[in-house]
Amino acid sequence: MKKNKAFKFLGKRVSIKDSVIIEGVEDVHVSDDVALADYIHIWAYGGVYIGDRVIIGSNTTISTITHNYESPVMHGTLVMKPIYIENDVWIGSNVKILPGIRIGEGSVLGAGSVVTKDIPPLSIAVGNPAKVIKKRNPQFNSSNWYLDITECPVCSSSKKEELSQSQDFLCNSNPEFRFHHPKYKIVKCQECHLLYKSKIPSYEILDKYYKTLETNYEDINYLFPTDKLVLELINNSDINNLKVLDYGCGSGRLLKEIQIKEGRYGIEINEDAINKAEERGIRIISEEDLVDEKYDSFFDYIILTDVYEHLFKPMELLEFLSHKLKKQGKLIIVTGNSEAVYYKNRIGDYWYFKLFSHLQMLNVKHAKWLAGKLNCDLSDAIECYHYDVPTKIELKKNIASFLFFIYQKTNVFFPAIWNLPKIKKIKNWNYPILNSYNKDHLIIILKKR
Ligand SMILES: [Zn+2]
């Protein structure tokens, strides 16, 4: 068939053989890098979604249309159910896919399979009816890869409220850690108000992941909006002989901007970053050095930016660091702000939690609780953007997310709106983009009593 036909959506670098027949092409969404082999027949009137990099073998049939067999006369009883083929699926030749099926990300369907039930992500399924015989990347799917978190990682309370369940999905942001993440719940601790995941990769896996960061270091020579706010705070202080510690300082992106000669300390594990930081006159110390009592009540500021969400046992580190602060010294924590996510029932799919090394998210109530435990006062909590976002894009993304939820919640179909070209796409989202287009970070400042 000719590609210039009016697809609902047609991505880039798509290959479709001339012998392919698609009935109802206007209901087909084809994402980027899709390949459709010869003699595929698709009855698409119920809606077909084909994700990125999907490969479909020859002679495969995909039908979104069926008939109601409970009706005495079946002729004329059209029942239409959409089919979703998620990213990176490989469908062999001669496969039959029945109406209403979802084929999970990264799955393989053996030649001749008849698919009568949904296929979970990263499965290898064969036969009639198709059955899952194997999982891809088994090392990433075995149960000991994941840890069930049953109590709050900060306060150890098991009193909790379940806010949301995530989808299972393919983590693919890091090529060395490309694996299938199972569903997790986002729960809110009723004691300290922290939001945390009920299932996380095991400590060994996370350790391995952080080790890769020790060798792969990217020097960021750029200040994020959160950095600028933190710097403003420190550079405006009128303390003499200021002493500042940046925990996870990198090459000194932040510290180099602090207008003092002495007194800039950093903790960092990456060798290249350490060299660069030392060139910039920053004193690199190790966590072991910091144990020494000469550093007790030593610092005016301790900064933890983008660290809190990664910590297994946040309280241990925070208690340790608070001993190192002078009286009236300030602990500055920059991390995600759970209150900025409007749709709590979908917060599991929020980008922040989909990063597998992000284990928790805080909010102002949690910051207040932390202050009390650490013998501090919460002197400020600033909601902010982590990234520079043009207002126009922020507005657009927020409207799109809002429309997605309207569509999900009410199922109201106003054709006039939903057929507008830019809005049409939103209906097919698996989950909201909920991207970083609002003030989804929080800078909390705890002042030691
Ligand atoms: Zn808690």
Residues whose N, C-alpha, C, O or C-beta is under 5 A from the ligand:
A	BS01	ZN	C152 V154 C155 S156 S157 C189 E191 C192 H193 L194
